[in-house]
Amino acid sequence: MIDLAALSALRAVSDEGSVIGAARALGFTPSAVSQQVKRLERQAGLPLLERVGRGVLLTDAGRQLVEDSSRLLADLEQIRADLHRTTDTVAGHVRLTAFSTAMRGIIAPAVRRLLDAHDDLRVTLEEREPWDTVDLVAAGHSDVGVVHSWGDQPVLVPDHVRTETIAHDEADVLLPRDHPLAGRPRVATIDLVDEGWIATPPGTICRAWLDRMYVGTGRVPRIAHVAMEFDSHIALVDAGLGIALVPRLGRQPLPDGVVAVPAYDPVPTRTVTVLYRRSSAASPAIRAVVDALRDREGSEER
């Protein structure tokens, strides 16, 4: 009989591209993942992984097993969800993945309320970029994800993943208090073309949106400094080292030396979306988590 846990381990190796990546996604040690795959190889009677240099690749049999098992694992998740639905009990373990400002502004208070209301529910949290979150939910390595998309640029998700919009969030331009534009009620992109920006790294969704803001100006944003965390952006603006575009969701109180000015033309707005697999939709625990994230009471968004 094929071990379903070992099958999930092989699928994680396929999705992540390595034993180490699979271990990270599953919350196991690399040794534990290797042992599970070896057990599956004994059950199947065929080699499922082959070593290539310092890494591994799935054999033809391994790829076939992963492909054929996808429907089985989805059906098993559906069975579990239906079983829990019959009892209407919010219980079990939910793995929740989200981006940083949602973690602060939505998830922290929502999960606290959930755990207070349901003694048999366990939630583990992981902070990841939206594209990574989509992959983790789609592959079954996370149960619920929270992602964001700017303007008319949606985050693409596969058909077996369901999406629900839970919030809309605007970003302000942060300026040093003595900046010539700090006293305006709002600023347009054209007002900012000569400014030095503090921005997230290339390849991030927020950096892509900053680039798109400049479409039609004949210019590109001049990046003065790069920092991943918005708290760092705020500190750099406070030091007079540039300006920044920082969302309101999860934003900490601004220091006295920083002013937030609304932007327009375009208005920088992002949509916050929750993701979960359709096969888990009947689970009372998944539904409770999604409903708690949708409930804005108690969140830090303003």
N, C-alpha and C positions, 0 to 999 in steps of 0.2 A: 504493500500500500504506500502511496506517495504521501510524504509528510508535507502538510500544507504550510507549516512555518518555514520549512526548508525551501519550499517552492517560492514563498515570498522573498526569501533571502536571495535566491537566484534571480528573481525578477528585479530586485534592488540592484544587484551587480550589473544587470543589463541596462537599467535606467541610468545608473550613476557612472558607469564605465570603469569601475574598479571595486575591489573588495573594501578598501578604505572608505570610499564614498558611500558604499552600501551600508557599512557599519555606522557611519555618521548619520545617514538618513533614518536608519532603523533604531538607533540608540543602543547598539550592541558594540562589542569589541570586534576588531577585524578577525581575531582568532575564532570567535563564536560564529561569525558569518562563514568563514572557511569550513568550519566543522559541519555546519548545516548543509553547505553545498556538497561536501564529501559524503554526508549521509544520503543526500538525494541521488548522488551518482551511484552509490551502492544499491539503492532502491530501483533505479532506472536500469542499472547494468550497463551504463554507457558513460564515457567521459563527457562532462558538460562544460568544463572550462579548460582552456589551454594557456600555458604561460608564454607570453611574448615579451622578451626583454624583462623589465621589472614589473610589467603589468600582466593582465589577463584578458583573454577574449573568450566569448562564448563559442563553443563548437557548433556545428550545424545542428546536432541533437539538442544542445542547450537552447539555441535560438528557437527551434521548433517547439520545445517544451514551454518556453516563455510565451510564445504566440498562442499556443493551444490552451494555456492555463488562464489567459486573461479573462475569458468568459466565465471560467469556473470560479475564480476569485471574486469577480463581480457578483455572480449568483450567490456565493457564500455570504458576501456582505449584505445583499438584499435579504437573505434568509434571516440573518442576525437582526437586521433592522425591523423586519416584520415580526419577529419573535418578541422583541422588546416593545413593539407597538401594541401587542395584545395585552401587555401588562400595564402600559401607559406609565412606565417607571423611568424616571430620568436618572440613569445610573451608567457606570462604566467609565472608560477612559477616552477622552477626546483630545487629539493633538491639534493645536491651533497655531497657525503660522501667519505672521503679519509684518508690515513695514513699521518703521520705528515710531513715527508720530501717531499712527493708529494704536500702537501698543500703549503709548502714554495717554492719548486722548479718548480712546474708546474701550480698549480691551481691558486695561487694568481695573477700572471701576466695574465693568460688566462682569468680568470673571469673579471678582470679589462678591458681587450680589448673587451670582449663580451658585458659588460654593456655599454661601450662607443659606441658600434656599434648598439645596439638594445635598444631603449628607453622603450619598453614595456615588456622587459624581466626582471624577478626577480630571483636571484639565492641565495639560503641559503646554508651555508657550515657547515659540522660537521666532526670533526676529530675522527676516530675510527680505531681499528685494522682491518686488512683485512678480517678475518673470520667473524667479526661482520658486516662488510660492505656487504659481500655476502648475509648474512641473511636479512639485511635491504632492499637491492634491490630486492631480491627474493620475500620477503613478501609484497612489495609495499610501504614500509615506507621510502624509498629513491628512487629517479628516476635514478640517475647515481652514480656509485661507481668507485673508483680507488684503485686497490689492487696491491700487489707485490708478487712474488714467486721467491724463490732462486733455482738456478740450475735446476735439473730435478724433482723438487717437486712442481707440479702445485697446485694452489688453486682450489679446486673442486667447480663447480657451477652447479645448476640444469639446465635441458634442456630448460626451458622457459626463461633463461637469456642468452643474447648474449654477447660475449667477443671480444674485439679488442686490440691487442698489440699496445701500443703507445710509448714505450721507453725501452731501456736496460740500466742498471745502474751498474757500478762496485763499489766495496768497497775497500778501502785501509786499511792497517794496520797503525795505528797511534802510534808513538813512541816518547818518550821524546828525545829532540835533542841530549842529551849526551848518549843515548843508544848505545851499541856496534853495533847494526844492522842498525842504522839510516842512515849511509852513503852508504848502499847498494842500487843498482838500483832496486832490487826487493827481496822479501823474500818468502820462501816456508813454508808450514805448519810445516814441520819437523824441521825448524829452530826455531820454536816458542813453542815447546812442554813443555818447562820448564818455560815459562812466566806466569805471573799473569794477567788474563784478566779482563777488565771492560766490563760487558755484560748486555744485557737486561734480564728481568726476565724469569724464566722457563715458557714454554708454548707459548712464542712469536715466530714468524717466524724467526726473526734474531737470536735468541738463538738456535733454532733448526739447522739453517745453521752452526753456529759456532761449534756445536757438530758434524755435518756431515763432516766438514773439517778435523776432526781428525781420520776419518775412515781409517784404514790401518796403523796407526801409533802405535797401541797398547796402546794408551793413551787416556785420555779425557782432555778437556781443564780445566785448573785450574782457577776457578773463584775467583778473589780477591775481587771484588766489583760488586754490581748490581745497575744499574740505568736505568730508562725507557727512558730518553731522550738522544739523541746523543750529544746535547750541554753539558750535564753533563759529558758524556764520555770524551769529549775534555778537559774539565776543570780538570778532574781527571788525565788524561794523562799529562797535563801541570804541574800538581803538583807532577809528578813523582810517582804516585800511581799504575801504571800498564800500559798495552797497550790495544788498542781497535780496533775493526773492524768497520769502519764507512763508509757508502755509500757516494758517491760524490753528489748525487742528494740532493739539498736543504742544503748542508753543508755550514756553515758559514766560513769565512776566518779563517785560523788557527792562533793561537798565535805564537809568535816567538819561544817559547819553545817546539813546537810540529812539527814533521816531518811526512808526509804521504808517505808511501812506498807501491808500488803496490805488490799484492800477487799473487802467482801462485801455481799450483799443490795442490789443484785446484784454478782456478781464481774465486774469489767470485763475481758472476754476478747475478743480479736479473732482472726479466722481470716485467715491469709495464703494467698493463692491465686495460682497462676501461670496465665497465659492465653496461648494461641496459636491461630492459625487452623487449622481442621480440614484445610484444603487443604495445609498445610505439615507435617502430623503425621508424614509419612514421612521427612522430612529428618533425616539423621543429626546435622546440626549443631543443629537445634532440639531433638532428643531429648537430645543431650549437654548442652545448656544447661539444660533442664528437670531432668534427672537431677542435675546439679551443684547446682542450687538446692534440690532435695529433700534432698540429702545435707547433714545438719546438722553433720557433723564439720568443725571449723575455723571455724565461724561464731562470732559473739560472743554469741549468745543464751544466757542462763543461766536 
